[in-house]
Amino acid sequence: MFTHQTKLKEIINDNPHMVELFNDLGIDYCCGGGDSLGKVAKEKNLDLHRFIALLENKHESVKKIGSAKADSIAEFKQYSMEEMIDSLQMTHHHDERKLLKEIDDLLNKILLVHYQSHSEKLLPLHKLFGTLKTELEAHFAKEEKLLFPLMLENPNASPEVIAQVKVLEREHDVAGDVIKEMQNLTDNFTPPEDSCYTYQKTYQLLNTLVQDIFMHVYKENSILIPLFEKQANR
């Protein structure tokens, strides 16, 4: 079913329930959606044949059951472009803003409390999170005040409008690169054995944020933007 050439976005498009497994493995299926299974296995130091077998077993075990994330993707695909944009703002933009604020407060607390024992990880994590927060907040503002209105006002878009939308797609890669650094630094948000409750909660929320960003960017890159381009080319 899957081969070393199969791309991540192809798997999610046909099998949305696979999102959970990719999240568990810390695999970026949104910004990295164009990556093949062979490339992912190499980057993650996974045995390719075992990796593919794991994906196929997961697919067979849950395809009849479904999942909340799979339902979310399936429902999103049925929306009009205006409904998609409303949904993105009311769910992902809203939720991620709240998470960014909460994590920012908690990360500053654990940096102070655990500086002596874990500054080698907390200092670069604090810096990376600051970069991610800045990028996302600026990106949300650009989408809500410029790009989304532009898409809605220009359904039969000119090449110039499509070019601006493509800039939006490329900006997602910046957040994706920062997230990968954070995941590598923290062993995919695994708290140290001597961590306190606040430390653990911070990592848990970071993981929740990343999973929401992955779903958010997937919906934009693989569903919303292709729909806009398709409408523009009619």
Residue pairs with C-beta under 8 A, 6 or more apart in sequence:
1 56
1 59
2 11
2 37
2 52
2 55
2 56
3 37
3 52
4 36
4 37
4 38
4 41
4 48
4 52
5 36
5 37
5 38
6 36
6 37
7 33
7 34
7 35
7 36
7 37
8 22
8 27
8 28
8 29
8 32
8 33
8 34
8 35
8 36
8 37
8 40
9 29
9 33
9 34
9 218
9 221
9 222
11 18
11 29
11 55
12 18
12 19
12 22
12 29
12 33
12 73
12 218
12 222
13 222
15 59
15 63
15 70
16 67
16 69
16 70
16 72
16 73
16 74
17 59
17 62
17 63
17 65
17 66
17 67
17 69
17 70
18 29
18 55
18 58
18 59
19 29
19 67
19 69
19 70
19 73
19 214
19 215
20 62
20 67
20 69
21 54
21 55
21 58
22 29
22 214
23 211
23 214
25 44
26 44
26 183
26 188
27 40
27 44
28 176
28 179
28 180
28 214
29 214
29 218
30 172
30 176
30 213
30 214
30 215
30 216
30 217
30 218
30 221
30 222
31 172
31 173
31 175
31 176
31 177
31 217
31 221
32 40
32 176
33 218
33 221
33 222
35 43
37 48
37 51
37 52
37 55
38 48
40 46
40 51
41 47
41 48
41 51
42 48
69 215
72 215
73 215
73 218
73 219
73 223
76 84
76 87
76 219
76 223
77 223
79 87
81 151
81 152
81 155
81 224
81 227
81 228
81 231
82 152
84 219
84 223
84 224
84 227
85 148
85 151
85 152
85 224
88 143
88 216
88 219
88 220
88 224
89 143
89 144
89 148
92 212
92 213
92 215
92 216
92 219
93 140
93 143
93 144
95 212
96 136
96 140
96 209
96 212
96 213
96 216
97 137
97 140
99 205
99 208
99 209
99 212
100 133
100 136
100 137
100 209
102 205
103 129
103 202
103 205
103 206
103 209
104 129
104 133
106 198
106 201
106 202
106 205
107 122
107 125
107 126
107 129
107 202
108 126
109 198
110 122
110 196
110 198
110 199
110 202
111 119
111 122
111 123
111 126
113 196
113 198
114 122
114 195
114 196
114 199
115 122
117 194
118 192
121 185
121 186
124 185
125 182
125 185
125 186
128 178
128 181
128 182
128 185
129 182
129 206
131 178
132 175
132 178
132 179
132 182
135 171
135 174
135 175
135 178
136 175
136 213
139 168
139 171
139 172
139 175
142 168
142 171
143 168
147 164
147 165
147 168
150 161
150 164
150 165
151 157
151 161
151 165
151 228
154 161
154 232
155 228
155 231
155 232
156 231
156 232
156 234
157 165
157 228
157 229
157 231
157 232
161 232
162 228
162 229
162 232
165 225
165 228
165 229
166 225
168 220
168 225
169 220
169 221
169 225
172 217
172 220
172 221
175 213
175 217
176 217
179 210
179 213
182 189
182 206
182 210
183 189
183 210
186 203
186 206
188 207
189 203
189 204
189 206
189 207
189 210
190 203
191 199
191 200
191 202
191 203
192 199
195 203
